[in-house]
Amino acid sequence: MIRSLRRKFLFIAMLSLLGTLAILCTAVGFGIRHIVIQRADRAISLLYENGGEFPSPEATDPSMGLDFQVTMETPFETRYFVVTLTSQQEVSSVDIEHIAALDRQTVVESVSEILATGADQGYVEHYRFGIFHHEEGTTIIGLDCFLQVQSAYNMLRMTILASAACALIVFILLLIFSEKAIRPFVENLERQRQFVTDASHELKTPLAILSADIGLLESSPGERKWLSSAQAQISRLDNLIKNLVELARTEETIQDASRTVFSLSDIALACGDSFQPLAEAAGKSLRTAIAPNLHMRGIQDNLFRLFSILLDNAVKYCDPGGEIDFTITRRGRLASIIVSNPCAGLDPSQLPRYFDRFYRADSSRTRATGGYGIGLSTARAIVTRHHGHIANRYAGGIITFSVTLPLYARKKEEFVPNT
């Protein structure tokens, strides 16, 4: 159990951490990109407003509220070109004095690519461009952002590497300390299960003595009526104890060594056949439709118990003269198990509570049928430990319990015969 809880704890913790780091890296990436674009667009706007030249540093002092400050080195550090077009979109002038990597012909070709984008701002390769329309025509300014983009990529790469290193360190720390972190929860679960086991043993002894004493006293004819009632209550308590122990066992994690591969179809057919006489005796009918050759891996007795709980529940609470449907079909790699029966007067809002321990929707009716409110809790525990899902629904006066379980297929010699 500790290993299972530890794996789940590690998985959830690492998934949460990796999700947080992924969001952080994404936010950093978008933030850096926004800053690069914002500064480039501001520089392009300053160049356009000042006729293709940067203004003096005093004109862009931060105290003036501007988000881009020009220094004495800015004109020498910044590489850009300026192209002016006529109203007929013909090149009238090309300024390449501030860039050495491009000649006039290359700049003209770049202008064609810029115009083909149909946008007033954007990127062509590593050049950020801005298009400004005015009465004389159009001005296009291209700013070399190679260093800024490269720096942004390097910063993002370092952020990702740092996040990966943090994730690795946290994973190692979790491996070291996770067992200690989950031990209180494991001990609490163990105490609960031990309580059920101890309580059952403590209750069994006086029940056995009472049952034996009552058996001796039954020889007195005048006391038989009351003794029979006491004996019935003892039997009821004995069954309750057995159900509690079974519920505690079904909530334990299945060890790989205890798993076997078996025929789910054969178990379902056998269980359905055993409930046919009970349904007929209660004035109800049971219709089964079981798909053949369905196999799964797990605890064979648990699955028989699961079907017994669902069918017993259906027989007990099906309306008089009603029909119970028990079907199993294949859905890809899953087995779909459906048990439904007509049952008038149910409250749909209470359906989720049917799987709670000791919950009884109708106490008087449940007592009359011998229920304890444990059966469906046991069914859910069995389904959960076999990595399946169980649910219920109520529509048109019919209550339906649906179960999905993973199927398993191997060579024939792995299958064990059903008993």
C-alpha positions in Angstrom: 0.0 0.0 0.0 2.8 2.4 0.9 4.4 1.9 -2.6 1.0 2.5 -4.3 0.3 5.7 -2.3 3.9 6.8 -2.8 3.6 6.5 -6.6 0.4 8.4 -6.6 1.8 11.1 -4.4 4.9 11.4 -6.6 2.8 11.5 -9.8 0.4 14.2 -8.5 3.2 16.3 -7.0 5.4 16.1 -10.1 2.5 16.7 -12.5 1.5 19.8 -10.5 5.1 21.0 -10.4 5.7 20.4 -14.2 2.4 22.1 -15.0 3.4 25.2 -12.9 6.8 25.3 -14.5 5.3 24.9 -18.0 3.0 27.9 -17.3 6.0 29.9 -15.9 8.2 29.2 -18.9 5.3 30.0 -21.3 4.7 33.3 -19.4 8.4 34.2 -19.5 8.5 33.4 -23.2 5.5 35.6 -24.0 6.8 38.3 -21.7 10.2 38.5 -23.3 8.7 38.5 -26.8 6.4 41.3 -25.8 9.3 43.4 -24.5 11.4 42.8 -27.6 8.5 43.8 -29.9 7.5 46.8 -27.8 11.0 48.2 -27.7 11.5 47.6 -31.4 8.2 49.2 -32.4 9.0 52.2 -30.1 12.4 52.6 -31.8 10.8 52.4 -35.2 8.3 55.1 -34.2 11.0 57.4 -33.0 12.9 57.0 -36.2 9.9 57.8 -38.3 9.0 60.8 -36.1 12.5 62.2 -36.5 13.0 61.7 -40.2 15.0 58.5 -40.0 17.3 59.6 -37.2 17.3 59.1 -33.5 16.5 62.1 -31.4 18.9 63.5 -28.8 19.2 61.6 -25.4 17.6 64.6 -23.7 14.4 64.3 -25.8 13.9 60.7 -24.5 14.7 61.2 -20.9 12.7 58.7 -18.7 11.4 61.6 -16.6 9.4 62.6 -19.7 7.3 59.4 -19.4 8.7 57.7 -22.5 9.3 53.9 -22.5 12.4 54.0 -24.8 15.5 56.0 -23.8 18.0 57.0 -26.4 21.7 57.2 -25.4 24.7 58.5 -27.1 25.5 55.0 -28.3 22.0 54.1 -29.6 22.6 55.5 -33.2 25.7 53.3 -33.4 24.3 50.2 -31.8 21.0 50.2 -33.8 21.0 48.8 -37.4 18.1 49.8 -39.6 17.1 50.9 -43.1 14.5 53.5 -44.3 12.7 53.2 -47.6 10.3 55.8 -49.0 7.7 54.9 -51.6 5.6 57.1 -53.8 1.8 57.1 -53.8 2.1 54.6 -56.7 4.2 52.3 -54.4 7.4 53.0 -56.3 10.7 53.3 -54.5 11.7 56.9 -54.3 14.6 56.7 -51.8 16.6 54.1 -49.9 18.6 54.9 -46.8 21.1 52.1 -45.9 23.7 54.3 -44.2 22.9 52.7 -40.8 23.2 49.1 -41.9 26.1 47.2 -43.3 24.6 43.7 -43.8 22.2 44.8 -46.7 22.8 46.5 -50.0 20.3 48.6 -51.9 19.0 45.6 -54.1 18.5 43.4 -51.0 16.6 46.2 -49.2 14.3 46.7 -52.2 13.6 42.9 -52.3 12.9 43.0 -48.6 10.4 45.8 -49.1 8.6 43.6 -51.6 8.4 40.8 -49.0 7.2 43.4 -46.4 4.4 44.7 -48.6 3.4 41.1 -49.5 2.6 40.5 -45.8 -0.3 43.0 -45.9 0.5 44.1 -42.3 1.7 47.4 -41.0 3.9 45.7 -38.5 5.7 42.4 -38.3 8.8 40.4 -39.0 10.7 39.5 -42.2 13.4 37.2 -41.1 15.0 38.9 -38.0 14.0 42.4 -39.2 11.1 44.1 -37.4 9.4 46.5 -39.8 6.9 49.3 -39.5 4.9 50.9 -42.3 3.7 54.5 -42.1 1.3 56.0 -44.6 1.3 59.7 -45.3 0.3 62.2 -48.0 3.5 61.9 -50.0 3.4 58.1 -50.0 4.7 55.4 -47.6 7.7 55.1 -45.4 9.0 51.7 -44.4 11.5 51.3 -41.6 13.2 47.9 -41.0 15.1 47.4 -37.7 17.6 44.6 -37.2 16.5 42.7 -34.1 18.9 39.7 -34.4 20.7 40.4 -31.2 17.5 41.1 -29.2 15.8 38.0 -30.5 18.9 35.9 -29.9 19.1 37.2 -26.3 15.4 36.5 -25.8 15.9 32.9 -27.0 18.9 32.4 -24.8 17.0 33.7 -21.8 14.0 31.4 -22.5 16.4 28.5 -22.9 18.0 29.3 -19.6 14.6 29.5 -18.0 13.6 26.1 -19.4 16.9 24.5 -18.3 16.6 26.1 -14.8 13.0 24.8 -14.5 14.1 21.3 -15.6 16.9 21.4 -13.0 14.4 22.5 -10.3 12.0 19.7 -11.3 14.8 17.1 -11.1 15.9 18.4 -7.7 12.3 18.4 -6.4 11.8 14.8 -7.8 14.9 13.6 -6.0 13.8 15.3 -2.7 10.3 13.7 -3.1 11.8 10.3 -3.6 13.7 10.7 -0.4 11.0 12.2 1.8 7.7 11.0 0.1 7.5 7.9 2.2 7.8 9.9 5.4 5.2 12.4 4.1 2.5 9.7 3.4 3.2 7.5 6.3 0.7 9.2 8.6 -2.1 8.6 6.0 -1.0 5.0 5.6 -1.0 4.5 9.4 -4.4 6.0 9.6 -5.8 3.7 7.0 -4.2 0.7 8.6 -5.7 1.7 12.0 -9.1 1.9 10.4 -8.8 -1.5 8.8 -7.4 -3.0 12.0 -10.3 -1.6 13.9 -12.8 -3.3 11.6 -10.8 -6.6 11.9 -10.5 -6.3 15.7 -14.2 -5.3 16.1 -15.3 -8.3 14.1 -13.2 -10.7 16.2 -14.5 -9.1 19.4 -18.1 -9.4 18.3 -17.8 -12.9 16.9 -16.9 -14.5 20.3 -20.0 -13.3 22.3 -22.2 -14.0 19.3 -21.0 -17.6 19.1 -21.6 -18.0 22.8 -25.0 -16.5 22.6 -25.9 -18.7 19.7 -24.8 -21.8 21.5 -26.7 -20.9 24.7 -29.8 -20.1 22.8 -29.6 -23.5 21.0 -29.6 -25.2 24.4 -32.5 -23.1 25.7 -34.6 -23.8 22.6 -35.5 -27.2 24.2 -37.9 -25.2 26.4 -41.1 -24.9 24.4 -42.3 -21.7 26.2 -39.2 -19.8 25.3 -38.9 -20.7 21.6 -40.7 -17.6 20.3 -38.3 -15.2 21.9 -35.3 -17.4 21.4 -36.0 -17.6 17.7 -36.2 -13.8 17.5 -32.8 -13.5 19.3 -31.3 -16.2 17.0 -32.4 -14.2 14.0 -30.8 -11.0 15.3 -27.6 -12.9 16.0 -27.5 -14.2 12.5 -28.1 -10.7 11.2 -25.2 -9.4 13.3 -23.0 -12.2 12.1 -23.7 -11.4 8.5 -23.0 -7.7 9.2 -19.6 -8.6 10.6 -18.8 -10.7 7.5 -19.8 -7.8 5.3 -17.6 -5.4 7.2 -14.6 -7.7 7.0 -15.2 -8.2 3.2 -15.5 -4.5 2.7 -12.2 -3.9 4.5 -10.5 -6.6 2.4 -11.8 -5.3 -0.9 -10.3 -1.8 -0.2 -6.8 -3.2 0.0 -4.5 -2.9 -3.0 -4.2 -6.0 -5.1 -0.7 -7.4 -5.1 0.5 -8.6 -8.6 1.2 -12.1 -7.2 -2.5 -12.5 -6.3 -3.8 -11.5 -9.7 -5.0 -14.2 -12.2 -6.4 -14.1 -15.7 -9.9 -15.5 -15.9 -13.0 -15.5 -18.0 -15.3 -12.7 -17.1 -18.0 -14.1 -19.4 -18.0 -17.5 -17.6 -18.2 -15.8 -14.1 -21.1 -13.6 -15.3 -23.0 -16.5 -16.8 -22.6 -18.6 -13.6 -23.7 -15.8 -11.4 -26.7 -15.0 -13.6 -27.7 -18.7 -13.6 -27.5 -18.8 -9.8 -29.9 -15.8 -9.5 -32.5 -17.1 -12.0 -34.4 -19.2 -9.3 -34.3 -16.3 -6.8 -35.8 -13.9 -9.3 -38.5 -16.4 -10.3 -39.3 -17.1 -6.6 -39.8 -13.3 -6.1 -42.1 -13.1 -9.0 -39.6 -11.3 -11.2 -37.7 -12.2 -14.4 -34.0 -12.0 -15.1 -32.8 -11.6 -18.6 -29.0 -12.0 -19.3 -27.0 -11.1 -22.4 -23.3 -11.9 -21.9 -20.7 -11.4 -24.6 -18.4 -14.4 -25.0 -14.7 -14.6 -24.6 -14.2 -11.6 -22.3 -11.2 -12.0 -20.1 -9.6 -9.8 -17.4 -6.9 -9.9 -14.8 -7.6 -9.5 -11.1 -9.2 -11.4 -8.2 -11.8 -13.8 -9.6 -13.8 -14.2 -6.4 -14.1 -10.4 -6.2 -15.8 -10.2 -9.7 -18.2 -13.0 -8.8 -19.0 -11.0 -5.6 -19.5 -7.8 -7.6 -22.1 -9.5 -9.9 -23.8 -11.1 -6.9 -24.1 -7.7 -5.2 -25.6 -6.0 -8.3 -28.0 -8.9 -9.0 -29.0 -9.3 -5.4 -29.7 -5.6 -5.2 -31.8 -5.8 -8.4 -33.8 -8.8 -7.3 -34.6 -7.2 -3.9 -35.7 -3.8 -5.1 -37.2 -4.6 -8.6 -40.9 -3.8 -8.8 -43.2 -6.8 -8.5 -43.4 -8.6 -11.8 -40.6 -6.5 -13.3 -37.8 -7.6 -15.6 -34.1 -7.4 -14.6 -31.6 -6.9 -17.4 -28.0 -8.1 -16.9 -25.8 -7.4 -19.9 -22.1 -7.4 -20.6 -20.6 -6.1 -23.9 -17.2 -5.3 -25.2 -16.3 -1.7 -25.8 -12.8 -1.7 -27.3 -10.5 -2.7 -24.4 -13.2 -2.3 -21.8 -16.1 -4.5 -20.6 -19.4 -2.7 -20.2 -21.5 -4.2 -17.5 -25.2 -3.1 -17.1 -27.7 -4.2 -14.5 -31.1 -2.4 -14.6 -34.5 -3.0 -13.1 -37.7 -1.0 -12.7 -38.0 0.6 -9.3 -40.7 3.2 -8.7 -40.5 6.1 -6.2 -36.7 6.7 -6.1 -35.3 10.1 -5.4 -32.7 10.9 -8.2 -30.9 13.4 -5.9 -29.9 10.6 -3.6 -28.3 8.4 -6.3 -24.7 9.5 -5.5 -25.1 8.4 -1.9 -26.1 4.8 -2.8 -22.4 3.9 -2.7 -21.8 5.4 0.8 -21.3 3.0 3.6 -24.5 2.2 5.6 -26.6 4.5 3.5 -30.2 3.3 3.0 -32.6 5.3 0.9 -35.6 3.5 2.4 -34.7 2.1 5.9 -37.9 0.2 6.3 -37.7 -1.4 2.9 -34.0 -2.2 3.3 -34.6 -3.9 6.7 -37.4 -5.9 5.2 -35.1 -7.2 2.5 -32.2 -7.8 4.9 -29.9 -5.0 3.7 -27.2 -3.2 5.6 -26.2 -0.4 3.2 -22.8 -2.1 2.7 -23.2 -4.1 -0.5 -22.9 -1.2 -3.0 -19.9 0.2 -1.0 -18.3 -3.2 -1.4 -19.1 -3.2 -5.2 -17.5 0.2 -5.6 -14.4 -0.9 -3.7 -14.1 -4.0 -5.9 -14.4 -1.9 -9.1 -11.9 0.6 -7.9 -9.3 -1.9 -7.0 -9.6 -3.4 -10.5 -9.1 0.1 -12.1 -12.7 0.3 -13.3 -15.6 2.8 -12.9 -19.1 2.3 -11.5 -22.0 4.7 -11.7 -25.8 4.7 -11.4 -28.7 6.6 -13.0 -32.5 6.7 -12.7 -34.7 7.5 -15.7 -38.2 6.5 -16.7 -38.7 4.6 -13.5 -35.7 2.3 -14.2 -32.5 2.4 -12.1 -29.4 1.3 -13.9 -26.0 0.4 -12.5 -23.2 0.6 -15.1 -19.6 -0.7 -14.6 -16.6 -0.5 -16.9 -13.6 -2.8 -16.4 -10.4 -3.1 -18.3 -10.2 -6.4 -20.4 -7.1 -8.5 -20.7 -6.0 -10.9 -23.4 -3.2 -13.4 -23.4 -2.4 -16.8 -24.7 -4.8 -19.6 -23.6 -2.4 -21.3 -21.2 -2.5 -18.3 -19.0 -6.2 -18.6 -18.3 -7.2 -20.4 -15.2 -10.4 -22.5 -15.1 -13.4 -21.0 -13.2 -14.6 -22.8 -10.2 
